[in-house]
Amino acid sequence: MGGRLIYLMGPSGSGKDSLLNAVRERLAARDCQIARRVITRSAEAVGEDAVVVGLADFERQEADGAFAMSWRANDLAYGIPRQIDEWLAAGQDVLVNGSRAYLGRARQCYPGLIGVVLTVDIDVLRERLLARGRETPEQIEQRLARNVLFGSVAVAAAEGVHVLDNSSHLECTVDSLLALIGV
């Protein structure tokens, strides 16, 4: 019996990285892996525990089949290493930081995936994006506009995606995620 793929999504600034860091040890204790994404972001950018590569290297890895999933968003390229397939085949659960726009394709590859989307009040989201200082004000507005496209709780529910509100205390979101995935 294979493991479960837990596909975490949410807008930039919703707290995905904070949530992943907060649950890492508890999930590891239960043999659940958290995949590190490969991203074409500046090495100086803080936040996500990711493997940072240049675009040419990313595209070479992608062409070589190094990724189980890959997509483009927010002027960046993202990849989930193929290693997740080995973990899943070995019966381990795997949590990935995915993309809302890629969900349909991810479901084609992993039909039993558990979709989880973090939502955040728009004012909280704007404050978080400004505070992290990673994007320009124009990029922040683009990210907020993109969130409107994918942010509907009703749409998420219709797509069978579990919705977790991360507008307040992180520990509440941690508890909700752990309960959802049965850890």
Disulfide bonds with the S-S distance in Angstrom:
none
